[in-house]
Structures are given as C-alpha cells and as structure tokens.
Amino acid sequence: MGPAVGLPAELVLRGALVVDGSGGEPYRADVVVRGGRITVIHREGDPGPRPGAAPASGRTLDADGLALAPGFIDMHAHSDLALLTDPGHEAKAAQGVTLEVLGQDGLSYAPVDDRTLAGLREQLAGWNGEPEGLDWSWRGVGEYLDRLDAGPAGRGIAVNAAYLVPHGTLRALVLGWEDRPATAAELLRMRELLARGLAEGAVGMSAGLTYSPGMYADTDELVALCQVVASFDGYFCPHHRSYGADALAAYAETVDIARRSGCALHLAHATMNFEVNRGRAGELLALLDAATDVDLTLDSYPYLPGSTTLAALLPGWATAGGPQQTLRRLADPAARTAIRDAMEVHGSDGCHGVVADWTTVQISGVRSAELRSAVGLTVAQLRAYGTFPRYLGHYVREQGVLGLAECVEHLSARPARRLRLADRGLVRTGYRADLVLFDPLTVAAGAGYEQPRTTPSGIPYVLVDGVPVIDDHRRTGATPGRAVRRTTPGPRPDRAPRRWEASGP
C-alpha cells in the first residue's frame, strides 16, 4: 500500500544510526522510503552521492542523533476494540509499535453469533470497554479483519494488526460457558470453526486457561485444536493455567500440547512473578531449554505487576454459565461467602492457586463514573503507554540488561519471524517501511501504574508503511495500518490435520 494522499512520495532519513533488527552492530546510513517500502540504504562511506529529495517530490528528515529501527511488534495486545474506535491509537503508535497481535488470552469478538457476542461484550468490558455507537455487525474472523481494514468511519487504522482465533470464544460459541468436557461432535465443530478462521487470515490460536470458558478445556481438547493450527503453519499462544502455585506444571502442559500436536508455541507474558515462585526462574528456563523438539518462543513484559480484570480472580465454578450467572452468585450471601473463602483462604484457580493479597491488587480503570475515585488505589485501600520505551530506556540504557541491538531484535525481528512475516521486522531494501526513530539517550516510558496514559519521551517519528503516524512527537491522524493476514488461504498440503483420538470417553 502506498503513501497516504497528501504525503510526500519519497522520504529520506539522513544520518540515522541504523539498528536493523538483525542483532548486528548498528551503522550510520541514509535510508530512502518510497511507495511504502525501503528502497535505498546508503551506508556511511559507501561510494556515490548521498540520496536526496527534491522539494517537489519528497521530504528529507535529519535523523542525526536518532536511532532507526524496524517498527516494534506487540505480540500481546488487547486493542481489539480500541483500533475500531480511536484511529490515531496513540497508546501504541507513540511507543513505536507498528503491528499488534489481537485476539489474546482466548477471548475476543470473532467468531461469534448473537448470543455469544452479547456474553463476550459483557465479560470483556473490563478489558476493552463498551464503546458507544460501535457497529457490531461482524460475526466471522474474516469480517472482523475486514472491519480493521476499514477502521472507524472507513478511514483505516494507525497501526497494523494480526489476529489469533481465541479458544475461549470458540468454546463459548459451541458449548456456551459450561464447565464440562466437549463432546466429540462439539470438538469437531470447534475444529471446523478454527480452520475457517485460520483460512480467513488468523495467524494462530490463543487460549486463556485461567479465564472462563477456556479454563474448562482439558489437555486433549487443546491438542486436537492445535493440530489444526499446525496444519496452517500457525502458532499456539496460551495464557497458562497458572502463573502461581502450579506455574511450572502449567508451562509443562503447554509444551506437551505443542509436542503432541506438532504446533509452534509462543508463551505469552512468560513470568514467575508470584511470591510463591521467587527465585525459581531458573527452573522455568531449564524446562524450556529441555524442549529442543518444540518450536518455542516467549515474551515477557517489562513490569513486575500484570494486568487483568477483577472477575478473572474468581474461582472457576463461580464464573460458570457466563457473566449473568456470576453476578447472581456474587449477590447471594452464601455463594459470596464461599467465593471469599476460596480466594482468601484456599487460593482460587482464577487467582493461580494462591491466596489473594488485596494490598497488591491495584485498580487501573473502571466502567462506572461513580467508581472513578477508586482508580490508583489497591483493593485493600477502598497500565498502558510505556512498555516498549521502558525496554529501551530502563533495561538498555539504565540497567544494561540488554544491548541496544539485541533489544531492537527482540522487539521487531524475532516477533516478525514468529508471525511468518517475510517483509517486516528488519531494516532491509524491499522491506515494508514500518520504522521507528528514537533517541537512545532520552527514550523513556512516561507511563506508570499511577499515570498509565502518559506518553513516552524520545520517540519523535513512527512510520507505518512509509507514512508518518507520529511526526515530531505528534499524532498526524494518518491511518495507513491494515489487518495483516496469513498469506496462504488453506492448510499446507504437507501438514494435513491429523486424526484426533481422545484418551477418554
């Protein structure tokens, strides 16, 4: 896709320190962008004149003092509705993010029918809100991706987006929110719906195994579904059954699923950050290092706390049947007592098997205006713009945990490889011009948990398909982003789905 109307046909980035995403040493170069792609990389010392742009045909941007990197790829985003309501999407564009992967944690809005969509809208309001005036007319994965292409009012979206078919959404569509194993017929229906979503452009499947209804699935169900994902050369991205008391067993289950199904595995927000697991990160790394027969990658966010809804901490039995049944139980004194006992005495499965410590649970957002005073407080006292610059500022410049080239590779080329994107993730001639210019000396996350909407500093320019969406630190209003679909329409002939054999009745 070419540049937006009214923007220069050619953009020359002069004198940038190119951190190209390969992990190799940075170098200085002039980089020319035309038609949404990188057309020239003229390194310092190369023979011939430096490229320039005539005022009538393009723009030259002095990048001296700035690092030029591939656009950052957010492998775990919950912008499923934000991209349809806020075309500028400053929360991610200002960080240098040029592509997000949606449909995370096994819960999103496609594929659905009318009944399932209503339940998901209610369940996910704490994550994604309930935007007024949004047209909810899509039902399938392809229709949702088409809506992303169009964006709000048909104007497109600021950054690109890929989609994972959510396992919990599949289960809700076929079984509802029932706490039971799927029958053979129900499993076959889920496999058919999953294959359709992958054929329509999804890049894999996510799962949320501490969220209902995904938490009700057994390992065999997930293996059977991942066989379909493997046949499309996609990947499985699970939110594990536990990050707390049974974290290592939960990680081992996902590795077993990948091994048995032949599916690539990406471990989302792979952490051992519950107090019960203090000092045990080495055990997780040993488990993953031993899985040499599995195509395995992982990511981890650069903050100690995580982020979810309060309802997600409830025991699984309390959320069976969907949001309305959950609210009825919370309103019943006896059921509410049992819920508190499960959470505060024994440790619920929704709270990863550990006892809830309300002094560590902080409110970051609410739906109702009358509850706004709770924002910033812990539950005992009654996140969102900073992840990528925090890596570059805190962990590279301040802590020295990562080198600059390694960090950029981590934020761009590695996720692009996992997503099977042949022309993104590197600063290379012919690649799409998803690019970010940042100042290595000043880049920092302005956002924290007390002020989550503060924009980062030190990221003056962000390009999506060669079009500036952040220009001199300001949103441009340009919306060149589109849905990034799988490039093949069906399963690979050499990886036809294998017959699933259940180990139980």
Residue pairs with C-beta under 8 A, 6 or more apart in sequence:
1 36
1 465
1 480
1 482
2 35
2 36
2 465
2 466
3 9
3 35
3 36
3 465
3 466
3 467
3 480
4 467
4 478
4 479
4 480
7 467
7 468
7 478
8 53
8 57
8 58
8 59
9 34
9 35
9 57
9 58
10 32
10 33
10 34
10 53
10 57
10 58
10 59
11 32
11 33
11 34
11 53
11 58
11 59
11 60
11 61
11 433
11 463
11 466
11 468
12 30
12 31
12 32
12 33
12 51
12 52
12 53
12 58
12 59
12 60
12 61
13 30
13 31
13 32
13 33
13 61
13 63
13 68
13 435
13 437
14 30
14 50
14 60
14 61
14 62
14 63
14 64
15 28
15 30
15 62
15 63
15 64
16 28
16 29
16 30
16 31
16 63
16 64
16 66
16 67
16 68
16 437
17 26
17 27
17 28
17 66
17 67
17 68
17 440
18 26
18 27
18 28
18 29
18 31
18 41
18 67
18 68
18 69
18 427
19 26
19 67
19 68
19 69
19 404
19 405
19 408
19 427
20 26
20 69
20 70
20 408
20 426
20 427
20 428
21 69
21 70
21 408
21 409
21 412
21 413
21 416
21 425
21 426
21 427
22 405
22 409
22 413
22 426
23 405
23 406
23 409
23 413
24 405
25 405
26 67
26 404
26 405
27 43
27 44
28 43
28 44
29 41
29 42
29 43
29 44
29 68
30 40
30 41
30 42
30 50
30 51
31 38
31 40
31 41
31 42
31 68
31 427
31 435
32 38
32 39
32 40
32 41
32 42
32 51
32 53
33 39
33 433
33 435
33 463
33 466
34 58
34 466
35 466
36 432
36 433
36 465
36 466
36 467
36 480
37 423
37 430
37 431
37 432
37 433
37 466
38 427
38 428
38 429
38 430
38 431
38 432
38 433
38 435
39 429
39 430
40 51
40 429
41 427
41 428
41 429
42 48
42 50
42 51
52 60
53 59
53 60
61 437
61 461
63 437
65 439
66 437
66 438
66 439
66 460
66 461
67 404
67 408
67 437
67 438
67 439
67 440
68 427
68 435
68 436
68 437
69 96
69 408
69 411
69 412
69 427
69 435
69 436
69 437
69 438
70 408
70 412
70 413
70 416
70 424
70 425
70 426
70 427
70 431
70 434
70 435
70 436
71 96
71 97
71 98
71 99
71 412
71 424
71 434
71 435
71 436
71 462
71 463
71 464
72 95
72 96
72 97
72 98
72 388
72 411
72 412
72 436
73 97
73 98
73 99
73 100
73 101
73 411
73 412
73 415
73 416
73 419
73 424
73 425
74 92
74 97
74 99
74 100
74 101
74 387
74 388
75 101
75 237
75 266
75 268
75 299
75 415
75 418
76 101
76 104
76 237
76 268
76 269
76 299
76 301
77 92
77 100
77 101
77 102
77 104
77 161
78 102
78 104
78 105
78 127
78 128
79 89
79 91
79 92
79 100
79 102
79 161
80 102
80 103
80 108
80 109
80 128
81 109
81 128
81 129
81 131
81 134
82 89
82 91
82 128
83 89
83 100
83 102
83 148
83 151
83 157
83 158
83 159
83 161
83 481
84 131
84 134
84 147
84 148
84 151
84 152
84 157
85 131
85 134
85 152
86 152
87 151
87 152
87 153
87 155
87 156
87 157
87 158
87 477
87 479
88 158
88 469
88 475
88 477
88 479
89 157
89 158
89 159
89 481
90 385
90 455
90 475
91 384
91 385
91 453
92 100
92 158
92 159
93 158
93 159
93 462
93 464
93 469
93 470
93 475
94 385
94 455
94 456
94 459
94 462
94 470
94 475
95 385
95 386
95 387
95 388
95 389
95 456
95 459
96 388
96 389
96 436
96 438
96 459
96 462
97 159
97 388
97 462
98 159
98 160
98 434
98 435
98 436
98 462
98 463
98 464
98 481
99 159
99 160
99 161
99 162
99 424
99 434
99 484
100 159
100 160
100 161
100 162
101 161
101 162
101 163
101 164
101 203
101 237
101 415
101 419
102 108
102 161
102 162
102 163
102 164
103 110
103 163
103 164
103 165
103 166
103 202
103 206
104 164
104 166
104 206
104 208
104 237
104 239
104 268
105 166
105 168
105 206
105 207
105 208
105 211
105 239
105 268
106 166
106 167
106 168
106 169
106 206
106 207
106 208
106 209
106 211
106 214
106 238
106 239
107 120
107 123
107 124
107 127
107 166
107 168
107 169
107 208
107 211
107 214
108 120
108 124
108 163
108 164
108 166
108 169
108 206
109 117
109 120
109 121
109 124
109 136
109 138
109 144
109 169
110 138
110 139
110 140
110 141
110 143
110 144
110 163
110 169
110 197
111 139
111 140
111 141
111 165
111 169
111 170
111 173
111 193
111 196
111 197
112 120
112 139
112 169
112 172
112 173
113 139
113 173
116 169
116 172
116 173
117 136
117 139
119 172
119 177
119 322
119 323
120 169
120 172
121 130
121 136
122 322
122 323
122 324
123 311
123 322
123 323
125 367
126 309
126 310
126 311
126 365
126 367
127 308
127 309
129 367
130 367
135 147
137 143
138 144
138 146
138 147
140 196
140 197
140 200
141 163
141 165
141 196
141 197
141 200
141 201
141 202
142 197
142 200
142 201
144 163
145 163
145 200
145 201
145 483
145 485
146 483
148 157
148 161
148 163
148 482
148 483
149 156
149 482
149 483
150 156
151 157
151 479
151 481
155 479
156 479
156 480
156 481
156 482
157 479
157 481
157 482
158 464
158 469
158 475
158 478
158 479
158 480
158 481
159 464
159 469
159 481
160 434
160 464
160 465
160 481
160 482
160 483
160 484
161 481
161 482
161 483
161 484
162 202
162 203
162 419
162 483
162 484
162 485
163 201
163 202
163 203
163 483
164 202
164 203
164 204
164 205
164 206
164 237
165 193
165 194
165 197
165 198
165 202
165 204
165 205
165 206
166 205
166 206
166 207
166 208
166 214
167 205
167 206
167 207
167 208
167 214
167 217
167 222
167 225
168 207
168 208
168 211
168 212
168 213
168 214
170 190
170 193
170 194
170 225
171 182
171 190
171 213
171 214
171 216
171 217
172 213
173 193
174 182
174 186
174 189
174 190
174 193
175 182
175 186
175 213
176 213
176 321
176 322
177 212
177 213
177 319
177 320
177 321
177 322
177 325
178 213
178 216
178 320
178 321
179 212
179 213
179 216
179 316
179 317
179 320
180 216
181 216
181 217
181 218
181 221
181 504
182 190
182 217
182 221
184 502
187 221
187 224
187 225
187 500
187 502
190 221
190 225
191 224
191 225
191 228
191 497
191 500
194 205
194 225
194 228
194 229
195 228
195 231
195 232
195 491
195 497
198 204
198 205
198 228
198 229
198 232
198 234
198 486
198 491
199 232
199 489
199 490
200 485
201 483
201 485
201 486
202 234
202 485
202 486
203 234
203 235
203 419
203 420
203 484
203 486
204 229
204 234
204 235
204 236
204 237
204 264
204 266
205 225
205 226
205 229
205 234
205 236
205 237
206 236
206 237
206 238
206 239
206 268
207 214
207 217
207 222
207 236
207 237
207 238
207 239
208 214
208 215
208 238
208 239
209 215
209 217
209 238
209 239
209 240
209 241
209 250
210 239
210 240
210 241
210 242
210 243
210 312
210 349
210 350
210 352
211 239
211 312
211 350
212 316
212 319
212 320
212 322
213 320
215 241
215 316
215 349
215 350
216 316
216 320
218 504
219 253
219 256
219 257
220 500
220 502
220 503
220 504
222 236
222 238
222 257
223 257
223 260
223 261
223 500
224 261
224 500
224 502
226 236
226 257
226 258
226 261
226 262
226 263
227 261
227 262
227 263
227 497
227 498
227 500
228 491
228 497
229 235
229 236
229 261
229 263
230 261
230 262
230 263
230 264
230 495
230 497
231 491
231 492
231 495
231 496
231 497
232 486
232 488
232 490
232 491
232 492
232 495
233 264
233 420
233 486
233 488
233 492
233 495
234 263
234 264
234 486
235 263
235 264
235 265
235 266
235 295
235 418
236 254
236 257
236 258
236 261
236 263
236 264
236 265
236 266
237 266
237 267
237 268
238 254
238 257
238 265
238 267
238 268
239 268
239 269
240 247
240 250
240 251
240 253
240 254
240 267
241 249
241 250
241 253
241 349
242 249
242 250
242 349
242 352
242 353
243 250
243 271
243 272
243 273
243 274
243 306
243 352
244 274
244 276
244 277
244 347
244 351
244 352
244 353
244 354
245 274
245 276
245 347
245 352
245 353
245 354
246 352
246 353
247 272
247 274
247 277
247 280
247 284
247 352
248 280
248 283
248 284
248 287
251 267
251 270
251 284
251 287
251 288
252 287
254 265
254 267
255 265
255 287
255 288
255 291
255 294
255 296
257 263
257 265
258 264
258 265
258 291
258 294
258 295
258 296
259 291
259 293
259 294
262 495
262 498
264 295
264 296
264 297
264 418
265 294
265 295
265 296
265 297
266 296
266 297
266 298
266 299
266 418
267 288
267 296
267 297
267 298
267 299
268 298
268 299
269 299
269 300
269 301
269 306
270 284
270 298
270 299
270 300
271 300
271 301
271 306
272 278
272 280
272 281
272 284
273 304
273 305
273 306
274 352
274 354
275 354
276 354
288 296
288 298
297 414
297 418
299 415
301 387
302 387
302 390
302 391
302 394
302 395
303 383
303 387
303 390
305 360
305 362
305 383
305 449
307 364
307 383
310 361
310 379
311 319
311 323
311 326
312 350
313 343
313 348
313 350
313 351
313 356
313 361
314 326
314 339
314 343
314 348
314 350
315 339
315 342
315 343
315 348
315 349
315 350
316 348
316 349
316 350
318 326
318 329
318 330
318 335
318 339
318 342
318 350
319 325
319 326
319 350
329 335
329 336
329 339
330 336
330 339
342 348
343 350
343 351
343 355
343 356
344 355
344 356
345 355
346 355
347 353
347 354
347 355
347 356
348 356
358 378
358 379
358 380
359 378
359 379
359 380
360 378
361 378
361 379
361 380
362 376
362 377
362 378
362 379
362 449
363 374
363 375
363 376
363 377
363 378
363 379
363 382
364 375
364 376
364 383
364 384
364 449
364 452
365 375
366 372
366 374
366 375
374 382
376 449
376 450
383 447
383 449
383 452
384 447
384 452
384 453
385 445
385 446
385 447
385 452
385 453
385 454
385 455
385 456
386 445
386 446
386 447
386 448
386 452
386 454
386 456
387 445
388 411
388 456
389 438
389 443
389 444
389 445
389 446
389 456
389 457
389 458
389 459
390 444
390 445
391 402
391 407
391 410
391 411
392 404
392 407
392 438
392 440
392 443
392 458
393 442
393 443
393 444
393 445
393 458
394 444
394 445
395 401
395 402
395 407
396 402
396 403
396 404
396 407
396 440
397 440
397 441
397 443
402 410
404 440
412 425
412 426
413 425
413 426
414 425
415 425
416 424
416 425
416 426
417 425
419 484
420 486
420 487
421 484
422 487
423 430
423 431
423 432
424 431
424 432
424 434
425 431
427 435
432 465
432 466
433 463
433 465
433 466
434 463
434 464
434 465
435 461
435 462
435 463
436 459
436 461
436 462
436 463
437 459
437 460
437 461
437 462
438 458
438 459
438 460
439 458
439 459
439 460
440 458
441 458
442 457
442 458
443 456
443 457
443 458
443 459
444 456
444 457
444 458
445 456
446 454
446 455
446 456
446 457
447 453
447 454
447 455
447 456
448 454
459 470
459 473
460 470
460 471
460 472
460 473
461 468
461 470
461 471
461 472
462 468
462 469
462 470
463 469
464 478
464 480
464 481
465 480
465 481
466 480
467 476
467 478
467 480
468 476
468 478
469 475
469 476
469 478
469 479
469 480
469 481
470 476
491 497
